[in-house]
Protein backbone atom coordinates (compact mmCIF):
# COMPACT_ATOMS: atom_id res chain seq x y z
CA UNK A 1 0.00 0.00 0.00
CA UNK A 2 2.82 2.41 0.91
CA UNK A 3 4.69 1.58 -2.31
CA UNK A 4 1.58 2.22 -4.39
CA UNK A 5 1.00 5.62 -2.74
CA UNK A 6 4.67 6.49 -3.24
CA UNK A 7 4.44 5.60 -6.95
CA UNK A 8 1.31 7.73 -7.36
CA UNK A 9 3.03 10.75 -5.77
CA UNK A 10 6.13 10.20 -7.90
CA UNK A 11 4.07 10.09 -11.10
CA UNK A 12 2.11 13.20 -10.08
CA UNK A 13 5.35 15.06 -9.28
CA UNK A 14 6.83 14.10 -12.64
CA UNK A 15 3.66 15.28 -14.41
CA UNK A 16 3.90 18.67 -12.68
CA UNK A 17 7.57 19.04 -13.68
CA UNK A 18 6.81 18.16 -17.29
CA UNK A 19 3.78 20.48 -17.47
CA UNK A 20 5.55 23.53 -15.97
CA UNK A 21 7.53 24.48 -19.12
CA UNK A 22 4.34 24.34 -21.19
CA UNK A 23 2.56 26.67 -18.77
CA UNK A 24 5.41 29.17 -18.78
CA UNK A 25 5.67 29.00 -22.58
CA UNK A 26 2.27 30.74 -22.71
CA UNK A 27 3.81 33.67 -20.86
CA UNK A 28 6.11 34.46 -23.78
CA UNK A 29 3.36 36.18 -25.77
CA UNK A 30 3.24 39.93 -25.96
CA UNK A 31 0.23 41.45 -27.67
CA UNK A 32 0.60 44.70 -29.59
CA UNK A 33 -2.41 46.65 -30.84
CA UNK A 34 -3.33 50.08 -32.15
CA UNK A 35 -6.39 51.10 -30.12
CA UNK A 36 -8.31 53.82 -32.02
CA UNK A 37 -10.35 55.11 -29.06
CA UNK A 38 -9.94 56.02 -25.39
CA UNK A 39 -10.58 53.00 -23.16
CA UNK A 40 -10.92 52.08 -19.50
CA UNK A 41 -8.95 49.56 -17.45
CA UNK A 42 -9.37 49.20 -13.68
CA UNK A 43 -11.51 52.33 -13.55
CA UNK A 44 -8.97 54.60 -15.27
CA UNK A 45 -9.23 56.11 -18.77
CA UNK A 46 -6.34 55.60 -21.19
CA UNK A 47 -5.87 57.52 -24.45
CA UNK A 48 -6.08 55.99 -27.90
CA UNK A 49 -2.75 54.78 -29.23
CA UNK A 50 -0.35 51.90 -29.73
CA UNK A 51 -0.21 49.53 -26.72
CA UNK A 52 1.87 46.54 -25.67
CA UNK A 53 0.31 43.97 -23.33
CA UNK A 54 2.57 41.53 -21.48
CA UNK A 55 1.66 38.84 -18.96
CA UNK A 56 3.41 39.16 -15.61
CA UNK A 57 5.30 35.93 -14.81
CA UNK A 58 3.84 33.82 -11.99
CA UNK A 59 0.97 36.29 -11.42
CA UNK A 60 -2.62 36.58 -12.65
CA UNK A 61 -1.93 40.00 -14.15
CA UNK A 62 -0.76 41.82 -17.26
CA UNK A 63 1.03 45.09 -17.90
CA UNK A 64 -0.48 47.42 -20.46
CA UNK A 65 1.98 50.00 -21.75
CA UNK A 66 1.51 52.77 -24.27
CA UNK A 67 4.28 53.15 -26.81
CA UNK A 68 2.93 56.61 -27.75
CA UNK A 69 1.70 58.22 -24.55
CA UNK A 70 4.16 56.94 -21.93
CA UNK A 71 1.43 55.50 -19.68
CA UNK A 72 1.39 52.03 -18.11
CA UNK A 73 -0.80 49.97 -15.81
CA UNK A 74 -0.77 46.53 -14.23
CA UNK A 75 -4.21 44.90 -14.46
CA UNK A 76 -5.40 41.80 -12.64
CA UNK A 77 -6.81 38.95 -14.74
CA UNK A 78 -9.52 36.53 -13.70
CA UNK A 79 -9.37 33.59 -16.05
CA UNK A 80 -6.93 32.14 -18.50
CA UNK A 81 -7.55 29.61 -21.25
CA UNK A 82 -5.93 27.87 -24.16
CA UNK A 83 -8.03 28.24 -27.30
CA UNK A 84 -9.10 25.18 -29.26
CA UNK A 85 -8.02 25.64 -32.86
CA UNK A 86 -6.59 28.65 -34.64
CA UNK A 87 -7.37 32.00 -32.99
CA UNK A 88 -6.67 35.50 -34.28
CA UNK A 89 -4.91 37.54 -31.58
CA UNK A 90 -7.24 40.31 -30.45
CA UNK A 91 -8.36 42.65 -27.70
CA UNK A 92 -12.07 42.67 -26.80
CA UNK A 93 -13.76 45.73 -25.33
CA UNK A 94 -17.22 46.05 -23.82
CA UNK A 95 -18.84 49.21 -25.17
CA UNK A 96 -21.45 50.82 -22.93
CA UNK A 97 -22.72 54.39 -23.39
CA UNK A 98 -19.74 55.32 -25.62
CA UNK A 99 -17.26 54.03 -23.04
CA UNK A 100 -14.91 51.19 -23.96
CA UNK A 101 -13.84 48.78 -21.19
CA UNK A 102 -11.01 46.37 -21.99
CA UNK A 103 -12.36 42.92 -21.10
CA UNK A 104 -10.48 40.10 -22.90
CA UNK A 105 -7.06 39.43 -24.38
CA UNK A 106 -6.53 36.65 -26.93
CA UNK A 107 -3.16 35.40 -28.14
CA UNK A 108 -2.28 32.35 -30.25
CA UNK A 109 -1.56 30.09 -27.26
CA UNK A 110 -3.64 31.62 -24.49
CA UNK A 111 -6.14 34.26 -23.49
CA UNK A 112 -7.47 35.91 -20.35
CA UNK A 113 -10.31 37.99 -18.96
CA UNK A 114 -9.73 41.23 -17.07
CA UNK A 115 -11.57 42.19 -13.91
CA UNK A 116 -14.74 44.19 -14.33
CA UNK A 117 -14.70 47.60 -12.66
CA UNK A 118 -17.51 48.94 -10.50
CA UNK A 119 -18.35 51.59 -13.12
CA UNK A 120 -18.59 48.95 -15.84
CA UNK A 121 -20.88 46.77 -13.71
CA UNK A 122 -23.14 49.75 -12.94
CA UNK A 123 -23.41 50.76 -16.61
CA UNK A 124 -23.98 47.15 -17.71
CA UNK A 125 -26.90 46.92 -15.27
CA UNK A 126 -28.58 49.78 -17.16
CA UNK A 127 -27.61 48.99 -20.76
CA UNK A 128 -26.34 45.71 -22.22
CA UNK A 129 -22.68 46.08 -23.24
CA UNK A 130 -21.74 45.49 -26.87
CA UNK A 131 -18.50 43.55 -27.42
CA UNK A 132 -16.03 45.00 -29.90
CA UNK A 133 -12.81 43.20 -30.91
CA UNK A 134 -9.80 44.75 -32.55
CA UNK A 135 -6.93 42.85 -34.14
CA UNK A 136 -3.61 42.51 -32.35
CA UNK A 137 -0.38 40.81 -33.22
CA UNK A 138 1.91 38.66 -31.11
CA UNK A 139 5.55 39.54 -30.59
CA UNK A 140 8.01 37.48 -28.60
CA UNK A 141 9.62 39.51 -25.80
CA UNK A 142 12.27 37.16 -24.45
OpenMM code with the backbone's topology and positions (N, CA, C; nanometers):
from openmm import Vec3, app, unit

residues = "UNK UNK UNK UNK UNK UNK UNK UNK UNK UNK UNK UNK UNK UNK UNK UNK UNK UNK UNK UNK UNK UNK UNK UNK UNK UNK UNK UNK UNK UNK UNK UNK UNK UNK UNK UNK UNK UNK UNK UNK UNK UNK UNK UNK UNK UNK UNK UNK UNK UNK UNK UNK UNK UNK UNK UNK UNK UNK UNK UNK UNK UNK UNK UNK UNK UNK UNK UNK UNK UNK UNK UNK UNK UNK UNK UNK UNK UNK UNK UNK UNK UNK UNK UNK UNK UNK UNK UNK UNK UNK UNK UNK UNK UNK UNK UNK UNK UNK UNK UNK UNK UNK UNK UNK UNK UNK UNK UNK UNK UNK UNK UNK UNK UNK UNK UNK UNK UNK UNK UNK UNK UNK UNK UNK UNK UNK UNK UNK UNK UNK UNK UNK UNK UNK UNK UNK UNK UNK UNK UNK UNK UNK".split()
positions = [
    Vec3(0.0827, -0.1196, 0.0000),
    Vec3(0.0000, 0.0000, 0.0000),
    Vec3(0.0872, 0.1262, 0.0000),
    Vec3(0.1924, 0.1247, 0.0856),
    Vec3(0.2823, 0.2406, 0.0905),
    Vec3(0.3537, 0.2581, -0.0427),
    Vec3(0.3976, 0.1486, -0.1031),
    Vec3(0.4686, 0.1580, -0.2308),
    Vec3(0.3781, 0.2129, -0.3411),
    Vec3(0.2525, 0.1732, -0.3393),
    Vec3(0.1580, 0.2219, -0.4391),
    Vec3(0.1348, 0.3726, -0.4225),
    Vec3(0.1179, 0.4188, -0.2997),
    Vec3(0.1001, 0.5617, -0.2740),
    Vec3(0.2246, 0.6393, -0.3154),
    Vec3(0.3414, 0.5839, -0.2865),
    Vec3(0.4671, 0.6494, -0.3242),
    Vec3(0.4787, 0.6611, -0.4759),
    Vec3(0.4402, 0.5565, -0.5487),
    Vec3(0.4439, 0.5599, -0.6954),
    Vec3(0.3479, 0.6663, -0.7494),
    Vec3(0.2298, 0.6742, -0.6906),
    Vec3(0.1312, 0.7726, -0.7359),
    Vec3(0.1855, 0.9140, -0.7173),
    Vec3(0.2450, 0.9427, -0.6011),
    Vec3(0.3026, 1.0753, -0.5774),
    Vec3(0.4195, 1.1033, -0.6706),
    Vec3(0.5002, 1.0019, -0.6991),
    Vec3(0.6132, 1.0198, -0.7900),
    Vec3(0.5649, 1.0525, -0.9308),
    Vec3(0.4616, 0.9824, -0.9768),
    Vec3(0.4065, 1.0088, -1.1101),
    Vec3(0.3442, 1.1476, -1.1156),
    Vec3(0.2720, 1.1869, -1.0111),
    Vec3(0.2113, 1.3200, -1.0076),
    Vec3(0.3194, 1.4277, -1.0077),
    Vec3(0.4257, 1.4092, -0.9314),
    Vec3(0.5354, 1.5061, -0.9283),
    Vec3(0.6024, 1.5196, -1.0631),
    Vec3(0.6230, 1.4081, -1.1315),
    Vec3(0.6829, 1.4104, -1.2644),
    Vec3(0.5911, 1.4833, -1.3631),
    Vec3(0.4619, 1.4600, -1.3528),
    Vec3(0.3660, 1.5278, -1.4410),
    Vec3(0.3711, 1.6787, -1.4210),
    Vec3(0.3816, 1.7231, -1.2966),
    Vec3(0.3905, 1.8671, -1.2681),
    Vec3(0.5190, 1.9243, -1.3279),
    Vec3(0.6302, 1.8555, -1.3127),
    Vec3(0.7573, 1.9036, -1.3680),
    Vec3(0.7535, 1.9118, -1.5198),
    Vec3(0.6889, 1.8152, -1.5840),
    Vec3(0.6814, 1.8165, -1.7293),
    Vec3(0.5826, 1.9211, -1.7803),
    Vec3(0.4786, 1.9505, -1.7042),
    Vec3(0.3780, 2.0477, -1.7472),
    Vec3(0.4230, 2.1915, -1.7248),
    Vec3(0.5130, 2.2159, -1.6310),
    Vec3(0.5554, 2.3527, -1.5973),
    Vec3(0.6117, 2.4288, -1.7168),
    Vec3(0.7030, 2.3713, -1.7977),
    Vec3(0.7526, 2.4484, -1.9123),
    Vec3(0.6424, 2.4872, -2.0098),
    Vec3(0.5433, 2.4004, -2.0283),
    Vec3(0.4337, 2.4340, -2.1194),
    Vec3(0.3536, 2.5515, -2.0667),
    Vec3(0.3308, 2.5562, -1.9363),
    Vec3(0.2558, 2.6672, -1.8773),
    Vec3(0.3323, 2.7974, -1.8910),
    Vec3(0.4634, 2.7947, -1.8667),
    Vec3(0.5406, 2.9171, -1.8781),
    Vec3(0.5619, 2.9584, -2.0231),
    Vec3(0.5532, 2.8648, -2.1166),
    Vec3(0.5665, 2.9003, -2.2579),
    Vec3(0.4549, 2.9951, -2.2992),
    Vec3(0.3379, 2.9847, -2.2390),
    Vec3(0.2275, 3.0741, -2.2707),
    Vec3(0.2584, 3.2172, -2.2286),
    Vec3(0.3480, 3.2339, -2.1339),
    Vec3(0.3810, 3.3673, -2.0863),
    Vec3(0.4766, 3.4419, -2.1784),
    Vec3(0.5179, 3.3794, -2.2878),
    Vec3(0.6114, 3.4456, -2.3783),
    Vec3(0.5410, 3.5332, -2.4814),
    Vec3(0.4079, 3.5365, -2.4791),
    Vec3(0.3360, 3.6176, -2.5766),
    Vec3(0.3184, 3.7618, -2.5298),
    Vec3(0.3489, 3.8508, -2.6190),
    Vec3(0.3240, 3.9927, -2.5961),
    Vec3(0.2295, 4.0369, -2.7063),
    Vec3(0.1166, 4.0932, -2.6686),
    Vec3(0.0227, 4.1447, -2.7674),
    Vec3(0.0519, 4.2919, -2.7943),
    Vec3(0.0418, 4.3297, -2.9198),
    Vec3(0.0598, 4.4696, -2.9593),
    Vec3(-0.0617, 4.5082, -3.0432),
    Vec3(-0.1224, 4.6222, -3.0105),
    Vec3(-0.2407, 4.6655, -3.0844),
    Vec3(-0.2475, 4.8170, -3.0901),
    Vec3(-0.3054, 4.8646, -3.1995),
    Vec3(-0.3326, 5.0078, -3.2149),
    Vec3(-0.4793, 5.0276, -3.1771),
    Vec3(-0.5032, 5.0900, -3.0634),
    Vec3(-0.6390, 5.1097, -3.0125),
    Vec3(-0.6859, 5.2487, -3.0574),
    Vec3(-0.7911, 5.2544, -3.1410),
    Vec3(-0.8307, 5.3822, -3.2021),
    Vec3(-0.9227, 5.4700, -3.1171),
    Vec3(-0.9447, 5.4337, -2.9911),
    Vec3(-1.0354, 5.5111, -2.9056),
    Vec3(-0.9843, 5.5068, -2.7619),
    Vec3(-1.0263, 5.6044, -2.6815),
    Vec3(-0.9935, 5.6018, -2.5393),
    Vec3(-1.0630, 5.4809, -2.4777),
    Vec3(-1.0001, 5.4193, -2.3771),
    Vec3(-1.0578, 5.2999, -2.3161),
    Vec3(-1.0302, 5.2998, -2.1669),
    Vec3(-1.0999, 5.2124, -2.0958),
    Vec3(-1.0918, 5.2081, -1.9502),
    Vec3(-1.0418, 5.0723, -1.9041),
    Vec3(-0.9455, 5.0756, -1.8120),
    Vec3(-0.8951, 4.9561, -1.7447),
    Vec3(-0.8860, 4.9889, -1.5969),
    Vec3(-0.9421, 4.9029, -1.5136),
    Vec3(-0.9370, 4.9197, -1.3676),
    Vec3(-0.9870, 5.0581, -1.3243),
    Vec3(-1.0894, 5.1065, -1.3931),
    Vec3(-1.1507, 5.2329, -1.3547),
    Vec3(-1.0794, 5.3581, -1.4021),
    Vec3(-0.9729, 5.3442, -1.4789),
    Vec3(-0.8974, 5.4601, -1.5268),
    Vec3(-0.9025, 5.4682, -1.6788),
    Vec3(-0.9143, 5.5899, -1.7328),
    Vec3(-0.9230, 5.6112, -1.8771),
    Vec3(-0.7826, 5.6249, -1.9353),
    Vec3(-0.7612, 5.5549, -2.0477),
    Vec3(-0.6337, 5.5603, -2.1192),
    Vec3(-0.6585, 5.6117, -2.2600),
    Vec3(-0.5659, 5.6933, -2.3125),
    Vec3(-0.5868, 5.7523, -2.4450),
    Vec3(-0.5671, 5.6511, -2.5571),
    Vec3(-0.6283, 5.6805, -2.6710),
    Vec3(-0.6082, 5.5989, -2.7903),
    Vec3(-0.4595, 5.5965, -2.8237),
    Vec3(-0.4151, 5.4871, -2.8843),
    Vec3(-0.2750, 5.4783, -2.9233),
    Vec3(-0.2283, 5.3350, -2.9400),
    Vec3(-0.0974, 5.3205, -2.9552),
    Vec3(-0.0353, 5.1897, -2.9728),
    Vec3(0.0027, 5.1348, -2.8359),
    Vec3(-0.0438, 5.0125, -2.8036),
    Vec3(-0.0213, 4.9535, -2.6718),
    Vec3(0.0427, 4.8160, -2.6821),
    Vec3(0.1261, 4.7865, -2.5832),
    Vec3(0.1870, 4.6543, -2.5673),
    Vec3(0.1295, 4.5929, -2.4401),
    Vec3(0.0870, 4.4675, -2.4486),
    Vec3(0.0315, 4.3971, -2.3328),
    Vec3(0.1173, 4.2746, -2.3072),
    Vec3(0.1719, 4.2662, -2.1858),
    Vec3(0.2568, 4.1531, -2.1475),
    Vec3(0.2035, 4.0864, -2.0223),
    Vec3(0.2025, 3.9533, -2.0203),
    Vec3(0.1664, 3.8842, -1.8958),
    Vec3(0.2779, 3.8998, -1.7933),
    Vec3(0.2415, 3.9120, -1.6674),
    Vec3(0.3411, 3.9155, -1.5607),
    Vec3(0.3712, 3.7719, -1.5185),
    Vec3(0.4966, 3.7305, -1.5171),
    Vec3(0.5304, 3.5929, -1.4815),
    Vec3(0.4826, 3.5578, -1.3409),
    Vec3(0.4269, 3.4384, -1.3284),
    Vec3(0.3837, 3.3825, -1.1995),
    Vec3(0.2766, 3.4644, -1.1292),
    Vec3(0.2032, 3.5479, -1.2027),
    Vec3(0.0975, 3.6295, -1.1417),
    Vec3(-0.0230, 3.6335, -1.2352),
    Vec3(-0.1436, 3.6421, -1.1804),
    Vec3(-0.2621, 3.6579, -1.2654),
    Vec3(-0.2822, 3.8048, -1.3018),
    Vec3(-0.1890, 3.8573, -1.3802),
    Vec3(-0.1931, 3.9997, -1.4150),
    Vec3(-0.1187, 4.0235, -1.5456),
    Vec3(-0.1458, 4.1383, -1.6051),
    Vec3(-0.0762, 4.1819, -1.7258),
    Vec3(-0.0329, 4.3271, -1.7079),
    Vec3(0.0692, 4.3671, -1.7822),
    Vec3(0.1032, 4.5091, -1.7897),
    Vec3(0.0562, 4.5600, -1.9254),
    Vec3(-0.0005, 4.6777, -1.9242),
    Vec3(-0.0485, 4.7424, -2.0459),
    Vec3(0.0284, 4.8724, -2.0564),
    Vec3(0.1087, 4.8843, -2.1620),
    Vec3(0.1983, 4.9996, -2.1751),
    Vec3(0.1783, 5.0683, -2.3089),
    Vec3(0.1673, 5.1987, -2.3051),
    Vec3(0.1515, 5.2774, -2.4268),
    Vec3(0.2882, 5.3089, -2.4855),
    Vec3(0.3039, 5.2787, -2.6121),
    Vec3(0.4275, 5.3146, -2.6813),
    Vec3(0.4274, 5.4624, -2.7170),
    Vec3(0.3074, 5.5213, -2.7323),
    Vec3(0.2935, 5.6606, -2.7749),
    Vec3(0.2875, 5.7594, -2.6587),
    Vec3(0.2056, 5.7272, -2.5595),
    Vec3(0.1705, 5.8221, -2.4552),
    Vec3(0.2569, 5.8142, -2.3297),
    Vec3(0.3340, 5.7077, -2.3132),
    Vec3(0.4164, 5.6941, -2.1935),
    Vec3(0.3382, 5.6566, -2.0690),
    Vec3(0.2213, 5.5941, -2.0834),
    Vec3(0.1426, 5.5502, -1.9680),
    Vec3(0.1492, 5.3987, -1.9571),
    Vec3(0.1358, 5.3478, -1.8336),
    Vec3(0.1386, 5.2033, -1.8114),
    Vec3(0.0517, 5.1690, -1.6915),
    Vec3(0.0014, 5.0451, -1.6916),
    Vec3(-0.0800, 4.9966, -1.5811),
    Vec3(-0.0581, 4.8460, -1.5684),
    Vec3(-0.0708, 4.7976, -1.4461),
    Vec3(-0.0769, 4.6535, -1.4228),
    Vec3(-0.2221, 4.6218, -1.3920),
    Vec3(-0.2801, 4.5258, -1.4627),
    Vec3(-0.4210, 4.4904, -1.4455),
    Vec3(-0.4330, 4.3436, -1.4075),
    Vec3(-0.5161, 4.3167, -1.3088),
    Vec3(-0.5404, 4.1797, -1.2644),
    Vec3(-0.6291, 4.1071, -1.3654),
    Vec3(-0.5992, 3.9782, -1.3858),
    Vec3(-0.6809, 3.8953, -1.4738),
    Vec3(-0.7558, 3.7924, -1.3907),
    Vec3(-0.8692, 3.7483, -1.4426),
    Vec3(-0.9522, 3.6526, -1.3702),
    Vec3(-0.9380, 3.5111, -1.4212),
    Vec3(-0.9388, 3.4931, -1.5495),
    Vec3(-0.9374, 3.3588, -1.6046),
    Vec3(-0.8393, 3.3531, -1.7199),
    Vec3(-0.7819, 3.2368, -1.7373),
    Vec3(-0.6930, 3.2138, -1.8502),
    Vec3(-0.7384, 3.0866, -1.9199),
    Vec3(-0.7149, 3.0796, -2.0500),
    Vec3(-0.7548, 2.9614, -2.1249),
    Vec3(-0.6602, 2.9408, -2.2412),
    Vec3(-0.6634, 2.8205, -2.2937),
    Vec3(-0.5929, 2.7871, -2.4164),
    Vec3(-0.6989, 2.7623, -2.5217),
    Vec3(-0.6980, 2.8386, -2.6299),
    Vec3(-0.8025, 2.8242, -2.7303),
    Vec3(-0.7922, 2.6911, -2.8042),
    Vec3(-0.9057, 2.6389, -2.8443),
    Vec3(-0.9098, 2.5185, -2.9265),
    Vec3(-0.9099, 2.5630, -3.0721),
    Vec3(-0.8094, 2.5247, -3.1458),
    Vec3(-0.8017, 2.5642, -3.2861),
    Vec3(-0.7276, 2.6948, -3.3049),
    Vec3(-0.7300, 2.7425, -3.4284),
    Vec3(-0.6588, 2.8653, -3.4643),
    Vec3(-0.7377, 2.9880, -3.4204),
    Vec3(-0.6725, 3.0792, -3.3510),
    Vec3(-0.7367, 3.1999, -3.2992),
    Vec3(-0.6588, 3.3215, -3.3475),
    Vec3(-0.7300, 3.4233, -3.3903),
    Vec3(-0.6669, 3.5497, -3.4284),
    Vec3(-0.6408, 3.6304, -3.3009),
    Vec3(-0.5169, 3.6706, -3.2757),
    Vec3(-0.4906, 3.7544, -3.1581),
    Vec3(-0.5752, 3.8819, -3.1632),
    Vec3(-0.6346, 3.9154, -3.0485),
    Vec3(-0.7239, 4.0314, -3.0454),
    Vec3(-0.7418, 4.0834, -2.9031),
    Vec3(-0.7928, 4.2047, -2.8951),
    Vec3(-0.8360, 4.2654, -2.7696),
    Vec3(-0.9866, 4.2841, -2.7819),
    Vec3(-1.0616, 4.2494, -2.6780),
    Vec3(-1.2069, 4.2672, -2.6797),
    Vec3(-1.2447, 4.3717, -2.5763),
    Vec3(-1.3268, 4.4655, -2.6185),
    Vec3(-1.3763, 4.5728, -2.5329),
    Vec3(-1.5267, 4.5569, -2.5169),
    Vec3(-1.5779, 4.5937, -2.4012),
    Vec3(-1.7225, 4.6048, -2.3817),
    Vec3(-1.7577, 4.7521, -2.3963),
    Vec3(-1.8442, 4.7828, -2.4932),
    Vec3(-1.8841, 4.9209, -2.5175),
    Vec3(-2.0192, 4.9457, -2.4516),
    Vec3(-2.0219, 5.0427, -2.3616),
    Vec3(-2.1450, 5.0819, -2.2934),
    Vec3(-2.1489, 5.2336, -2.2865),
    Vec3(-2.2551, 5.2935, -2.3396),
    Vec3(-2.2717, 5.4394, -2.3393),
    Vec3(-2.1463, 5.5126, -2.3872),
    Vec3(-2.0932, 5.4718, -2.5008),
    Vec3(-1.9744, 5.5317, -2.5623),
    Vec3(-1.8498, 5.5245, -2.4754),
    Vec3(-1.8458, 5.4304, -2.3831),
    Vec3(-1.7258, 5.4032, -2.3045),
    Vec3(-1.6802, 5.2628, -2.3390),
    Vec3(-1.5486, 5.2471, -2.3568),
    Vec3(-1.4909, 5.1191, -2.3958),
    Vec3(-1.4109, 5.0623, -2.2789),
    Vec3(-1.4514, 4.9454, -2.2308),
    Vec3(-1.3844, 4.8781, -2.1192),
    Vec3(-1.3099, 4.7569, -2.1740),
    Vec3(-1.1780, 4.7527, -2.1544),
    Vec3(-1.1007, 4.6373, -2.1988),
    Vec3(-1.1422, 4.5161, -2.1165),
    Vec3(-1.1832, 4.4069, -2.1839),
    Vec3(-1.2357, 4.2924, -2.1098),
    Vec3(-1.1634, 4.1607, -2.1367),
    Vec3(-1.1139, 4.1373, -2.2587),
    Vec3(-1.0479, 4.0102, -2.2897),
    Vec3(-0.9252, 4.0320, -2.3760),
    Vec3(-0.8274, 3.9438, -2.3578),
    Vec3(-0.7062, 3.9432, -2.4377),
    Vec3(-0.6911, 3.8035, -2.4965),
    Vec3(-0.6710, 3.7938, -2.6270),
    Vec3(-0.6526, 3.6646, -2.6927),
    Vec3(-0.5212, 3.6631, -2.7686),
    Vec3(-0.4376, 3.5644, -2.7385),
    Vec3(-0.3158, 3.5397, -2.8139),
    Vec3(-0.3301, 3.4089, -2.8889),
    Vec3(-0.2231, 3.3637, -2.9549),
    Vec3(-0.2277, 3.2354, -3.0250),
    Vec3(-0.2405, 3.1192, -2.9269),
    Vec3(-0.1635, 3.1235, -2.8172),
    Vec3(-0.1558, 3.0095, -2.7257),
    Vec3(-0.2433, 3.0238, -2.6019),
    Vec3(-0.2863, 3.1435, -2.5711),
    Vec3(-0.3643, 3.1624, -2.4487),
    Vec3(-0.4455, 3.2906, -2.4565),
    Vec3(-0.5348, 3.3055, -2.3605),
    Vec3(-0.6138, 3.4261, -2.3493),
    Vec3(-0.6522, 3.4473, -2.2048),
    Vec3(-0.7041, 3.5646, -2.1726),
    Vec3(-0.7469, 3.5914, -2.0351),
    Vec3(-0.8562, 3.6971, -2.0328),
    Vec3(-0.9255, 3.7012, -1.9204),
    Vec3(-1.0307, 3.7990, -1.8960),
    Vec3(-0.9827, 3.8957, -1.7897),
    Vec3(-1.0099, 4.0240, -1.8078),
    Vec3(-0.9728, 4.1233, -1.7074),
    Vec3(-1.0876, 4.1431, -1.6095),
    Vec3(-1.0546, 4.1911, -1.4914),
    Vec3(-1.1570, 4.2186, -1.3906),
    Vec3(-1.2500, 4.3292, -1.4390),
    Vec3(-1.3741, 4.3184, -1.3986),
    Vec3(-1.4745, 4.4188, -1.4329),
    Vec3(-1.4767, 4.5250, -1.3234),
    Vec3(-1.4683, 4.6514, -1.3637),
    Vec3(-1.4697, 4.7600, -1.2660),
    Vec3(-1.6109, 4.7867, -1.2167),
    Vec3(-1.6211, 4.8582, -1.1067),
    Vec3(-1.7512, 4.8937, -1.0498),
    Vec3(-1.8319, 4.9781, -1.1486),
    Vec3(-1.7670, 5.0729, -1.2138),
    Vec3(-1.8346, 5.1587, -1.3118),
    Vec3(-1.8907, 5.0753, -1.4260),
    Vec3(-1.8116, 4.9799, -1.4747),
    Vec3(-1.8585, 4.8949, -1.5841),
    Vec3(-1.9789, 4.8109, -1.5416),
    Vec3(-1.9749, 4.7565, -1.4213),
    Vec3(-2.0882, 4.6768, -1.3711),
    Vec3(-2.2143, 4.7626, -1.3589),
    Vec3(-2.1987, 4.8855, -1.3094),
    Vec3(-2.3138, 4.9749, -1.2945),
    Vec3(-2.3743, 5.0111, -1.4292),
    Vec3(-2.2901, 5.0423, -1.5278),
    Vec3(-2.3405, 5.0757, -1.6612),
    Vec3(-2.4050, 4.9544, -1.7278),
    Vec3(-2.3444, 4.8364, -1.7096),
    Vec3(-2.3977, 4.7145, -1.7705),
    Vec3(-2.5338, 4.6772, -1.7123),
    Vec3(-2.5591, 4.7181, -1.5870),
    Vec3(-2.6896, 4.6916, -1.5265),
    Vec3(-2.7994, 4.7747, -1.5928),
    Vec3(-2.7615, 4.8907, -1.6497),
    Vec3(-2.8584, 4.9785, -1.7159),
    Vec3(-2.8750, 4.9447, -1.8640),
    Vec3(-2.7621, 4.9231, -1.9311),
    Vec3(-2.7609, 4.8992, -2.0756),
    Vec3(-2.6700, 4.7797, -2.1042),
    Vec3(-2.7154, 4.6885, -2.1874),
    Vec3(-2.6340, 4.5711, -2.2218),
    Vec3(-2.5090, 4.6144, -2.2985),
    Vec3(-2.3904, 4.5711, -2.2532),
    Vec3(-2.2678, 4.6081, -2.3240),
    Vec3(-2.2588, 4.5375, -2.4593),
    Vec3(-2.1961, 4.6054, -2.5544),
    Vec3(-2.1737, 4.5489, -2.6870),
    Vec3(-2.0262, 4.5161, -2.7022),
    Vec3(-1.9916, 4.3892, -2.7254),
    Vec3(-1.8503, 4.3547, -2.7417),
    Vec3(-1.7953, 4.4059, -2.8745),
    Vec3(-1.6717, 4.4502, -2.8707),
    Vec3(-1.6028, 4.4996, -2.9895),
    Vec3(-1.4606, 4.4464, -2.9838),
    Vec3(-1.4173, 4.3747, -3.0867),
    Vec3(-1.2812, 4.3202, -3.0905),
    Vec3(-1.1986, 4.3945, -3.1931),
    Vec3(-1.0736, 4.4175, -3.1589),
    Vec3(-0.9798, 4.4749, -3.2548),
    Vec3(-0.8613, 4.3798, -3.2680),
    Vec3(-0.8037, 4.3757, -3.3857),
    Vec3(-0.6925, 4.2853, -3.4137),
    Vec3(-0.5676, 4.3285, -3.3380),
    Vec3(-0.4910, 4.2283, -3.2991),
    Vec3(-0.3613, 4.2514, -3.2349),
    Vec3(-0.2617, 4.1589, -3.3026),
    Vec3(-0.1344, 4.1795, -3.2758),
    Vec3(-0.0382, 4.0807, -3.3219),
    Vec3(0.0511, 4.0425, -3.2057),
    Vec3(0.1090, 3.9235, -3.2179),
    Vec3(0.1913, 3.8663, -3.1114),
    Vec3(0.3373, 3.8887, -3.1457),
    Vec3(0.4106, 3.9332, -3.0444),
    Vec3(0.5546, 3.9538, -3.0595),
    Vec3(0.6232, 3.8877, -2.9421),
    Vec3(0.7266, 3.8116, -2.9676),
    Vec3(0.8011, 3.7476, -2.8596),
    Vec3(0.8834, 3.8534, -2.7886),
    Vec3(0.8909, 3.8478, -2.6571),
    Vec3(0.9622, 3.9512, -2.5804),
    Vec3(1.0734, 3.8954, -2.4957),
    Vec3(1.1161, 3.7744, -2.5231),
    Vec3(1.2272, 3.7163, -2.4447),
    Vec3(1.3588, 3.7745, -2.4841),
] * unit.nanometer
topology = app.Topology()
chain = topology.addChain("A")
for resn in residues:
    res = topology.addResidue(resn, chain)
    for name in ("N", "CA", "C"):
        topology.addAtom(name, app.Element.getBySymbol(name[0]), res)
